Amino acid sequence: MSIINRWRIYSFVLSLCCIALMYRIFDQGITMTYVKASNDDALRQLILLRGVLEYSWLGLTEDEVLLRLNGYIESNASQLIVLKKDCENSFINFESYRFYFSNGRLVKIE
């Protein structure tokens, strides 16, 4: 095998590697764009749902909120859902959401 033929083979293999790497980078870029758009949409939906929940539950007493949250937990008994009431600071933790109360009434959900 001559030196020219070896260089042609090496060049061909390197060209294939470069094309494969370019394809991979391009594909990852498209995938990351779709993932980011999906995450942004999911976050927007969660913020929207929290706003709706806050609007309809604002002013409820702690007992009413606890009753509704416990009812939801009972209806989804197959899932492990964490519900914790903090009496000292007057808030309820429901998974990653925190329900704040003032004078026994719901004032904010974070």
NORCOR-V723040 format. One record per residue. PHI is phi in degrees with one decimal (* if undefined). PSI is psi as a letter, one per 40 degrees, with the letter a starting at -180 (none if undefined). NEAR is the number of other ideal C-beta (glycine too) atoms within 8 Angstrom. Layout:
((PHI:PSI:NEAR) (PHI:PSI:NEAR))
This chain:
((*:h:3) (-80.9:i:5) (-63.6:d:5) (-64.0:d:6) (-66.0:d:8) (-63.3:d:9) (-63.8:d:8) (-64.4:d:8) (-65.9:d:8) (-61.0:d:8) (-63.3:d:8) (-64.1:d:8) (-64.5:d:8) (-63.7:d:8) (-62.7:d:8) (-62.7:d:8) (-63.3:d:8) (-64.4:d:8) (-63.4:d:8) (-63.4:d:8) (-66.3:d:8) (-63.1:d:8) (-61.9:d:8) (-62.8:d:8) (-64.1:d:8) (-62.2:d:8) (-64.1:d:8) (-64.4:d:8) (-61.9:d:8) (-65.5:d:8) (-61.3:d:8) (-64.3:d:8) (-62.9:d:8) (-67.4:d:8) (-64.4:d:8) (-63.7:d:8) (-63.2:d:8) (-65.5:d:8) (-64.3:d:8) (-62.4:d:8) (-66.9:d:8) (-63.7:d:8) (-64.3:d:8) (-62.1:d:8) (-64.9:d:8) (-64.5:d:8) (-64.6:d:8) (-63.4:d:8) (-64.4:d:8) (-63.3:d:10) (-64.3:d:8) (-64.4:d:8) (-62.4:d:9) (-61.3:d:10) (-63.6:d:7) (-83.9:d:6) (-102.4:e:11) (-56.1:h:8) (95.1:e:5) (-69.0:i:9) (-78.0:i:8) (-59.8:d:11) (-64.2:d:6) (-65.2:d:8) (-65.2:d:14) (-60.8:d:10) (-61.9:d:8) (-66.7:d:10) (-67.0:d:11) (-64.5:d:9) (-62.0:d:8) (-65.4:d:9) (-63.4:d:10) (-65.3:d:7) (-72.7:e:6) (-118.3:f:8) (-64.8:d:6) (-73.0:e:3) (-99.4:i:5) (-91.9:h:3) (-117.5:h:9) (-93.9:h:7) (-129.9:h:10) (-138.0:h:6) (-103.5:h:8) (-107.6:h:9) (-71.3:d:5) (-65.8:d:4) (-101.2:e:5) (50.7:g:9) (-146.4:i:9) (-121.9:h:14) (-93.7:h:12) (-126.6:g:10) (55.3:b:6) (-96.9:e:2) (-96.9:i:9) (-124.3:h:9) (-101.9:h:12) (-98.7:i:11) (-125.0:i:13) (-137.0:h:7) (55.6:f:4) (78.0:e:6) (-119.3:i:9) (-69.2:h:14) (-117.9:d:7) (-161.3:i:7) (-124.2:h:11) (-121.9:none:5))
